[in-house]
Amino acid sequence: MTKPALLAVLALTLAGCSTAAQWQKPNVSEAQMSEDMRACRGAALSRARDSASPLASPSWNTSGDMLEQDRVRDRLETERQRESVVEARSYDDCMGGHGYSRVAP
C-alpha cells in the first residue's frame, strides 16, 4: 500500500471514530455538551489549519509539467489527510480534556 493510501485509510478511520463516537460525562446538560462539542470542533479545526505546511497554501503553483503537477496533487492530498488526522486527534483530546469519555454508538 502506498503512503498516501495508507494515510487516507488512517485519516478516514480516525475521523470516522470521532464523528461516530458518542461522548458522555456525568451530570452534564445537553446544552453544555453541545457547547463543549462546538468549542472542541472549532479548536480542532484551528489546530489542523495551524499545522498545515506551506505546501497546502493555494498560492503555491508549479510549472505546466504534468508529472510535477501530479506530484504536487499527491502531496496536497497527503497534507489534507494529515490535517484530518490532526483534527480528529485534537477533537478527541479536547473532549477528553473537558472530562468526557467515549462510548460505543
Stockholm file with secondary structure:
# STOCKHOLM 1.0

chainA/1-105         MTKPALLAVLALTLAGCSTAAQWQKPNVSEAQMSEDMRACRGAALSRARDSASPLASPSWNTSGDMLEQDRVRDRLETERQRESVVEARSYDDCMGGHGYSRVAP
#=GR chainA/1-105 SS CCHHHHHHHHHHHHHHHHHHCEEECTTCCHHHHHHHHHHHHHHHHHHHHHTCCGGGCTTCCCCSCHHHHHHHHHHHHHHHHHHHHHHHHHHHHHHHHTTCEEECC
#=GC SS_cons         CCHHHHHHHHHHHHHHHHHHCEEECTTCCHHHHHHHHHHHHHHHHHHHHHTCCGGGCTTCCCCSCHHHHHHHHHHHHHHHHHHHHHHHHHHHHHHHHTTCEEECC
//
